[in-house]
Amino acid sequence: MLYQIVSFLLDVAAGLLCGACLLRLYMQWQRVPFGNPVGQMVFALSDWLILPLRKVIPPLGRIDTASLLAAALVELLQYLLLWLLLGAGTGLLWLPWLALCALVRVALTGMTGLIIIHAVLSWVQTRSALADVIDRLSEPLLRPVRRIIPLVGGVDFASLVLLVLLQVAVMVLGYLQASVLH
C-alpha cells in the first residue's frame, strides 16, 4: 500500500511538472504569448528547471530542447525513485523506456484535457484571455481532423474524433509499455 501511495504522489508531481515543461515547449512552438494566466503558471512551475538547462542546451530551431529534456528528466527521475523504492533489483535498463512512455502519456493526456476544455468553452462562447490561449493551442491539433471529418448538420465532431484517437493512442502506448515489462 505504501508503494501505491508513493507511486501515486510521484505520478501526480511528475505529471504536473512534466506537463508544464511540455506545455511550455508547445506554447513556444505555436508562438503563443506567455503574458496570460496559463503562460504565467507554466513559467512559475518550470523556470527553476528549464532556465539552468537552457544555459547548456541550445534550442533546435523552434523546438525548445531544454523544455523537452526537462520533461524527460522529470519522468526518468520518477521511475528511478520508484525503482529504488522497490529495492533496486533488476530492470534498471528499462527505466529510459518507461520514462519515454510516461512522457508520451503525459503529452497525450495533456492534449486530451486541452481538447475537452476547448469543447466546453466552445459551448459557452466565452471570450477571455484563457479561451484565446486554449483556441490557439487546440486548433493545430483539430485542423487535420477537420480536413477529414466534415461538419454534420452544422456540428463539428472533430473534438470527439480527436478524443477517441487520443484514447486509442493511450491504449496502444499502455500495451507497448506492458509488453516490454513482461
CYANA upper distance limits for C-alpha pairs under 8 A (distance plus 0.5 A):
  1 MET  CA      5 ILE  CA      6.84
  2 LEU  CA      6 VAL  CA      6.64
  3 TYR  CA      7 SER  CA      6.32
  3 TYR  CA     85 LEU  CA      7.99
  3 TYR  CA     86 LEU  CA      8.40
  4 GLN  CA      8 PHE  CA      6.47
  5 ILE  CA      9 LEU  CA      6.69
  6 VAL  CA     10 LEU  CA      6.51
  7 SER  CA     11 ASP  CA      6.49
  7 SER  CA     82 LEU  CA      7.27
  8 PHE  CA     12 VAL  CA      6.71
  9 LEU  CA     13 ALA  CA      6.68
 10 LEU  CA     14 ALA  CA      6.28
 10 LEU  CA     78 GLN  CA      6.80
 11 ASP  CA     15 GLY  CA      6.15
 11 ASP  CA     78 GLN  CA      7.81
 12 VAL  CA     16 LEU  CA      6.58
 13 ALA  CA     17 LEU  CA      6.76
 14 ALA  CA     18 CYS  CA      6.18
 14 ALA  CA     74 VAL  CA      6.52
 14 ALA  CA     75 GLU  CA      6.77
 14 ALA  CA     78 GLN  CA      7.04
 15 GLY  CA     19 GLY  CA      6.14
 15 GLY  CA     75 GLU  CA      8.45
 15 GLY  CA    106 VAL  CA      6.80
 16 LEU  CA     20 ALA  CA      6.64
 17 LEU  CA     21 CYS  CA      6.81
 17 LEU  CA     45 LEU  CA      7.12
 17 LEU  CA     46 SER  CA      7.32
 17 LEU  CA     71 ALA  CA      7.81
 17 LEU  CA     74 VAL  CA      7.81
 18 CYS  CA     22 LEU  CA      6.67
 18 CYS  CA     70 ALA  CA      7.92
 18 CYS  CA     71 ALA  CA      4.95
 18 CYS  CA     72 ALA  CA      7.95
 18 CYS  CA     74 VAL  CA      6.68
 18 CYS  CA     75 GLU  CA      7.54
 18 CYS  CA    103 LEU  CA      7.85
 18 CYS  CA    106 VAL  CA      7.74
 19 GLY  CA     23 LEU  CA      6.40
 19 GLY  CA     71 ALA  CA      7.92
 19 GLY  CA    106 VAL  CA      6.71
 19 GLY  CA    107 ALA  CA      7.46
 19 GLY  CA    110 GLY  CA      7.37
 20 ALA  CA     24 ARG  CA      6.54
 20 ALA  CA     42 VAL  CA      5.79
 20 ALA  CA     45 LEU  CA      7.00
 20 ALA  CA     46 SER  CA      6.81
 21 CYS  CA     25 LEU  CA      6.78
 21 CYS  CA     42 VAL  CA      7.85
 21 CYS  CA     46 SER  CA      6.55
 21 CYS  CA     50 ILE  CA      8.33
 21 CYS  CA     67 SER  CA      5.68
 21 CYS  CA     68 LEU  CA      7.30
 21 CYS  CA     70 ALA  CA      7.17
 21 CYS  CA     71 ALA  CA      6.02
 22 LEU  CA     26 TYR  CA      6.62
 22 LEU  CA     67 SER  CA      7.06
 22 LEU  CA     68 LEU  CA      6.96
 22 LEU  CA     71 ALA  CA      6.98
 22 LEU  CA    107 ALA  CA      7.51
 23 LEU  CA     27 MET  CA      6.39
 23 LEU  CA     42 VAL  CA      7.70
 24 ARG  CA     28 GLN  CA      6.64
 24 ARG  CA     39 GLY  CA      8.13
 24 ARG  CA     42 VAL  CA      6.72
 24 ARG  CA     43 PHE  CA      8.19
 24 ARG  CA     67 SER  CA      7.38
 25 LEU  CA     29 TRP  CA      6.62
 25 LEU  CA     63 ILE  CA      7.42
 25 LEU  CA     64 ASP  CA      6.19
 25 LEU  CA     67 SER  CA      6.23
 25 LEU  CA     68 LEU  CA      7.30
 26 TYR  CA     30 GLN  CA      6.58
 26 TYR  CA    137 LEU  CA      8.39
 27 MET  CA     31 ARG  CA      6.36
 27 MET  CA     32 VAL  CA      5.57
 27 MET  CA     33 PRO  CA      8.00
 27 MET  CA     34 PHE  CA      8.39
 27 MET  CA    137 LEU  CA      7.64
 28 GLN  CA     32 VAL  CA      6.67
 28 GLN  CA     33 PRO  CA      8.33
 28 GLN  CA     62 ARG  CA      7.87
 28 GLN  CA     63 ILE  CA      8.29
 28 GLN  CA     64 ASP  CA      7.92
 29 TRP  CA     62 ARG  CA      6.08
 29 TRP  CA     63 ILE  CA      6.75
 29 TRP  CA     64 ASP  CA      8.24
 30 GLN  CA    136 ARG  CA      8.22
 30 GLN  CA    137 LEU  CA      7.64
 32 VAL  CA    133 VAL  CA      7.55
 32 VAL  CA    136 ARG  CA      7.60
 32 VAL  CA    137 LEU  CA      8.24
 33 PRO  CA     39 GLY  CA      7.68
 34 PHE  CA     38 VAL  CA      7.72
 34 PHE  CA     39 GLY  CA      4.50
 34 PHE  CA     40 GLN  CA      6.73
 35 GLY  CA     39 GLY  CA      6.51
 35 GLY  CA     40 GLN  CA      7.00
 36 ASN  CA     40 GLN  CA      6.62
 36 ASN  CA    129 ALA  CA      7.02
 36 ASN  CA    130 LEU  CA      7.72
 37 PRO  CA     41 MET  CA      6.61
 37 PRO  CA    129 ALA  CA      8.40
 37 PRO  CA    130 LEU  CA      7.55
 38 VAL  CA     42 VAL  CA      6.72
 38 VAL  CA    130 LEU  CA      7.59
 38 VAL  CA    133 VAL  CA      8.24
 39 GLY  CA     43 PHE  CA      6.68
 40 GLN  CA     44 ALA  CA      6.60
 41 MET  CA     45 LEU  CA      6.68
 42 VAL  CA     46 SER  CA      6.54
 42 VAL  CA     47 ASP  CA      8.50
 43 PHE  CA     47 ASP  CA      5.73
 46 SER  CA     50 ILE  CA      6.52
 47 ASP  CA     51 LEU  CA      6.01
 48 TRP  CA     52 PRO  CA      7.72
 49 LEU  CA     53 LEU  CA      7.35
 49 LEU  CA     70 ALA  CA      7.16
 50 ILE  CA     54 ARG  CA      6.62
 50 ILE  CA     66 ALA  CA      6.32
 50 ILE  CA     67 SER  CA      6.31
 50 ILE  CA     70 ALA  CA      6.75
 51 LEU  CA     55 LYS  CA      7.33
 51 LEU  CA     66 ALA  CA      8.41
 52 PRO  CA     56 VAL  CA      7.95
 53 LEU  CA     57 ILE  CA      6.33
 53 LEU  CA     66 ALA  CA      5.99
 53 LEU  CA     70 ALA  CA      8.10
 54 ARG  CA     58 PRO  CA      6.64
 54 ARG  CA     59 PRO  CA      8.42
 54 ARG  CA     66 ALA  CA      5.86
 57 ILE  CA     65 THR  CA      7.18
 57 ILE  CA     66 ALA  CA      6.30
 58 PRO  CA     64 ASP  CA      8.17
 58 PRO  CA     65 THR  CA      7.24
 58 PRO  CA     66 ALA  CA      7.70
 59 PRO  CA     63 ILE  CA      6.23
 59 PRO  CA     64 ASP  CA      5.26
 59 PRO  CA     65 THR  CA      5.62
 59 PRO  CA     66 ALA  CA      7.51
 60 LEU  CA     64 ASP  CA      7.11
 60 LEU  CA     65 THR  CA      7.03
 64 ASP  CA     68 LEU  CA      7.13
 65 THR  CA     69 LEU  CA      6.43
 66 ALA  CA     70 ALA  CA      6.46
 67 SER  CA     71 ALA  CA      6.72
 68 LEU  CA     72 ALA  CA      6.79
 69 LEU  CA     73 LEU  CA      6.53
 70 ALA  CA     74 VAL  CA      6.66
 71 ALA  CA     75 GLU  CA      6.98
 71 ALA  CA    103 LEU  CA      7.53
 72 ALA  CA     76 LEU  CA      6.62
 72 ALA  CA     99 ALA  CA      7.23
 72 ALA  CA    100 LEU  CA      7.40
 72 ALA  CA    103 LEU  CA      6.86
 73 LEU  CA     77 LEU  CA      6.46
 74 VAL  CA     78 GLN  CA      6.73
 75 GLU  CA     79 TYR  CA      6.91
 75 GLU  CA     99 ALA  CA      5.42
 75 GLU  CA    100 LEU  CA      8.05
 75 GLU  CA    102 ALA  CA      7.02
 75 GLU  CA    103 LEU  CA      6.96
 76 LEU  CA     80 LEU  CA      6.57
 76 LEU  CA     95 LEU  CA      7.18
 76 LEU  CA     96 PRO  CA      6.79
 76 LEU  CA     98 LEU  CA      8.27
 76 LEU  CA     99 ALA  CA      5.36
 76 LEU  CA    100 LEU  CA      8.45
 77 LEU  CA     81 LEU  CA      6.59
 78 GLN  CA     82 LEU  CA      6.83
 78 GLN  CA     99 ALA  CA      8.40
 79 TYR  CA     83 TRP  CA      6.45
 79 TYR  CA     95 LEU  CA      6.65
 79 TYR  CA     98 LEU  CA      7.66
 79 TYR  CA     99 ALA  CA      7.06
 80 LEU  CA     84 LEU  CA      6.67
 80 LEU  CA     95 LEU  CA      7.30
 81 LEU  CA     85 LEU  CA      6.59
 82 LEU  CA     86 LEU  CA      6.74
 83 TRP  CA     87 GLY  CA      7.21
 83 TRP  CA     88 ALA  CA      5.92
 83 TRP  CA     89 GLY  CA      8.11
 83 TRP  CA     92 LEU  CA      7.99
 84 LEU  CA     88 ALA  CA      5.10
 88 ALA  CA     92 LEU  CA      8.26
 91 GLY  CA     95 LEU  CA      7.68
 94 TRP  CA     98 LEU  CA      6.70
 94 TRP  CA    181 LEU  CA      8.43
 95 LEU  CA     99 ALA  CA      6.53
 96 PRO  CA    100 LEU  CA      6.57
 97 TRP  CA    101 CYS  CA      6.69
 97 TRP  CA    177 GLN  CA      8.40
 98 LEU  CA    102 ALA  CA      6.60
 98 LEU  CA    177 GLN  CA      7.37
 99 ALA  CA    103 LEU  CA      6.55
100 LEU  CA    104 VAL  CA      6.79
101 CYS  CA    105 ARG  CA      6.57
101 CYS  CA    173 LEU  CA      7.34
101 CYS  CA    177 GLN  CA      7.11
102 ALA  CA    106 VAL  CA      6.61
103 LEU  CA    107 ALA  CA      6.83
104 VAL  CA    108 LEU  CA      6.64
105 ARG  CA    109 THR  CA      6.47
105 ARG  CA    170 VAL  CA      6.98
105 ARG  CA    173 LEU  CA      7.92
106 VAL  CA    110 GLY  CA      6.44
107 ALA  CA    111 MET  CA      6.69
108 LEU  CA    112 THR  CA      6.66
108 LEU  CA    166 LEU  CA      6.81
108 LEU  CA    169 ALA  CA      8.22
108 LEU  CA    170 VAL  CA      7.38
109 THR  CA    113 GLY  CA      6.72
110 GLY  CA    114 LEU  CA      6.57
111 MET  CA    115 ILE  CA      6.64
111 MET  CA    138 SER  CA      8.48
111 MET  CA    166 LEU  CA      8.32
112 THR  CA    116 ILE  CA      6.71
112 THR  CA    163 LEU  CA      6.59
112 THR  CA    166 LEU  CA      7.17
113 GLY  CA    117 ILE  CA      6.64
114 LEU  CA    118 HIS  CA      6.58
114 LEU  CA    134 ILE  CA      7.39
114 LEU  CA    137 LEU  CA      8.29
114 LEU  CA    138 SER  CA      7.03
115 ILE  CA    119 ALA  CA      6.58
115 ILE  CA    138 SER  CA      6.75
115 ILE  CA    159 SER  CA      6.79
115 ILE  CA    162 LEU  CA      8.50
115 ILE  CA    163 LEU  CA      7.73
116 ILE  CA    120 VAL  CA      6.75
116 ILE  CA    159 SER  CA      8.15
116 ILE  CA    163 LEU  CA      8.49
117 ILE  CA    121 LEU  CA      6.55
117 ILE  CA    134 ILE  CA      8.03
118 HIS  CA    122 SER  CA      6.57
118 HIS  CA    131 ALA  CA      8.14
118 HIS  CA    134 ILE  CA      6.57
118 HIS  CA    135 ASP  CA      7.05
118 HIS  CA    138 SER  CA      7.41
119 ALA  CA    123 TRP  CA      7.02
119 ALA  CA    159 SER  CA      7.20
120 VAL  CA    124 VAL  CA      7.30
121 LEU  CA    125 GLN  CA      6.57
121 LEU  CA    126 THR  CA      6.88
121 LEU  CA    131 ALA  CA      7.30
122 SER  CA    126 THR  CA      7.89
126 THR  CA    131 ALA  CA      7.42
127 ARG  CA    131 ALA  CA      6.46
127 ARG  CA    132 ASP  CA      7.57
128 SER  CA    132 ASP  CA      6.75
129 ALA  CA    133 VAL  CA      6.83
130 LEU  CA    134 ILE  CA      6.71
131 ALA  CA    135 ASP  CA      6.58
132 ASP  CA    136 ARG  CA      6.70
133 VAL  CA    137 LEU  CA      6.66
134 ILE  CA    138 SER  CA      6.46
135 ASP  CA    139 GLU  CA      6.33
136 ARG  CA    140 PRO  CA      8.01
137 LEU  CA    141 LEU  CA      8.16
138 SER  CA    142 LEU  CA      6.73
139 GLU  CA    143 ARG  CA      6.28
140 PRO  CA    144 PRO  CA      8.03
141 LEU  CA    145 VAL  CA      8.20
142 LEU  CA    146 ARG  CA      6.65
142 LEU  CA    158 ALA  CA      6.72
142 LEU  CA    159 SER  CA      7.25
142 LEU  CA    162 LEU  CA      7.59
143 ARG  CA    147 ARG  CA      6.90
144 PRO  CA    148 ILE  CA      7.37
145 VAL  CA    149 ILE  CA      6.48
145 VAL  CA    158 ALA  CA      6.12
145 VAL  CA    161 VAL  CA      7.96
145 VAL  CA    162 LEU  CA      7.42
146 ARG  CA    150 PRO  CA      6.73
146 ARG  CA    156 ASP  CA      8.46
146 ARG  CA    158 ALA  CA      6.07
149 ILE  CA    157 PHE  CA      7.69
149 ILE  CA    158 ALA  CA      7.02
150 PRO  CA    156 ASP  CA      7.85
150 PRO  CA    157 PHE  CA      8.45
151 LEU  CA    155 VAL  CA      5.81
151 LEU  CA    156 ASP  CA      5.49
151 LEU  CA    157 PHE  CA      7.40
152 VAL  CA    156 ASP  CA      7.19
152 VAL  CA    157 PHE  CA      8.04
157 PHE  CA    161 VAL  CA      6.70
158 ALA  CA    162 LEU  CA      6.49
159 SER  CA    163 LEU  CA      6.57
160 LEU  CA    164 VAL  CA      6.78
161 VAL  CA    165 LEU  CA      6.74
162 LEU  CA    166 LEU  CA      6.55
163 LEU  CA    167 GLN  CA      6.70
164 VAL  CA    168 VAL  CA      6.75
165 LEU  CA    169 ALA  CA      6.69
166 LEU  CA    170 VAL  CA      6.76
167 GLN  CA    171 MET  CA      6.78
168 VAL  CA    172 VAL  CA      6.72
169 ALA  CA    173 LEU  CA      6.55
170 VAL  CA    174 GLY  CA      6.61
171 MET  CA    175 TYR  CA      6.72
172 VAL  CA    176 LEU  CA      6.68
173 LEU  CA    177 GLN  CA      6.58
174 GLY  CA    178 ALA  CA      6.54
175 TYR  CA    179 SER  CA      6.44
176 LEU  CA    180 VAL  CA      6.95
177 GLN  CA    181 LEU  CA      7.14
178 ALA  CA    182 HIS  CA      6.83
